[in-house]
Amino acid sequence: MILITGINGEIGSALAKQLYINGKNEIIGFDLNGPNQNLKKYIKKHYVGDIINQKSVKKVFQDNKITEIYHLAAILSSKGEEDPFFAHKVNVDGFLNVVQSINTSNIKFFFPSSIAVYHLDGNAKNISIIEDDFCNPNNIYGCNKLYCEKIGSYFEIFKNIDFRSLRFSGIISAYSLPQGGTSDYAPEMIHHAVQNKNYTCFVREDSCIPFMIMPDAVNAIINLMDTKKSKINRNVYHIQAFSPTVKDIYEKIISHFPKFNLVYDINEKRQKLIDSWPAQLNQKNAEQDWGWKPKFNFDDAFEKYLIPKIKEFYKRR
């Protein structure tokens, strides 16, 4: 059986749906709240619980024979800065609760990490970096993620698990908005425009980090987890699809919604994080080891997915 923690979240719900479509229909959800009606049809069982409550987590493993774990429960970057001690409890203690609850060997374990683990100075911002460069995070979310990457790799040997991780760039979904992420400005801009609303952006127009759309993110997770262990040469990979500035996103939006108005109210803390993260990722490791290639570039993401799907989403509401 497959366990997805944080299943109600942006990635969790999309991943559950795609796994179900792919024929993996024995999915167990774990989250603070029960699943919504759309999600219920994709999961076999759901546990309501707190990831920092070890008894709640352990019960899932005691009740079920778990063969794959997708541990998605987390406090995101901007929200984490508001209460770093609580973020540590959820992001680290919650992770350890899941690892400690594993009661079988060779279990596949997916952990979503982030480009928040990187910290570049201004001169290095546009260098195309590899996974081992600049891993010195300046935020609690990045610290938590980097630690869990390291400890997950350690437990691969100590606890005999198959640990695999992706450092995601910003992810844009047509069907949901992230809550508490530093890259939220991109999906918020697009969703506001489709609803004929203006938007106040919290970072500068030249701000630039990597992005991808949700279908590519979900496919990357599934492809990595389906790849034979013999082809996996590292525990952690980073991936991206395109690297637009805020201005690039705005210009793409107004080509579809000419009346959309964007103004700026810079949040210095969030701007500092964006400025310290890479704009370009060298993806040679993911490309060579498990054939990573995004299906959507910047133009296709808007023309074939974001604009039509978001319009459809709001028409149904």
Secondary structure as UniProt FT lines:
FT   STRAND          2..5
FT   TURN            6..8
FT   HELIX           10..21
FT   TURN            22..23
FT   STRAND          27..31
FT   HELIX           37..40
FT   TURN            41..42
FT   STRAND          45..48
FT   TURN            51..52
FT   HELIX           54..63
FT   STRAND          68..71
FT   HELIX           77..82
FT   HELIX           84..88
FT   HELIX           89..93
FT   HELIX           94..101
FT   STRAND          108..114
FT   HELIX           115..117
FT   HELIX           122..124
FT   TURN            125..126
FT   STRAND          128..129
FT   TURN            131..132
FT   HELIX           140..158
FT   STRAND          162..168
FT   STRAND          170..172
FT   TURN            182..184
FT   HELIX           185..194
FT   TURN            195..196
FT   STRAND          199..201
FT   TURN            205..206
FT   STRAND          211..213
FT   HELIX           214..226
FT   HELIX           229..231
FT   STRAND          236..238
FT   HELIX           246..256
FT   TURN            258..259
FT   STRAND          262..264
FT   HELIX           268..276
FT   STRAND          280..281
FT   HELIX           284..290
FT   HELIX           298..300
FT   HELIX           301..306
FT   HELIX           307..316
//
